[in-house]
């Protein structure tokens, strides 16, 4: 029996193709402005439970 190229219906693929490039570019200035807003809002942890204090200088 030959290996299947697609998983059976209802199953997730066992391996996903690796992404070689970012799906889109984010300007550094936009990231910096978002960081400043988080700091102003006291940097409360988000859904990942990681506080900005982990990344602060």
Steps between C-alpha positions, in 0.01 A plus 500: 500500500636844405518784755214750480583855401197635688372396842169317534193721544484657847869452580767766521804464277790339684754740354449855387717668240756730659449868428811652345397867518282712723137513395520881509742772604448710813682833511733535801345837584157336535640236735671770708179706524308191612768431764462855632121457529543177693740668743258791553223249579718346772587202281253253645555141383295389202356162414851352504546620863832671414550846650700775329735501800659193344601710198561842657853637500 
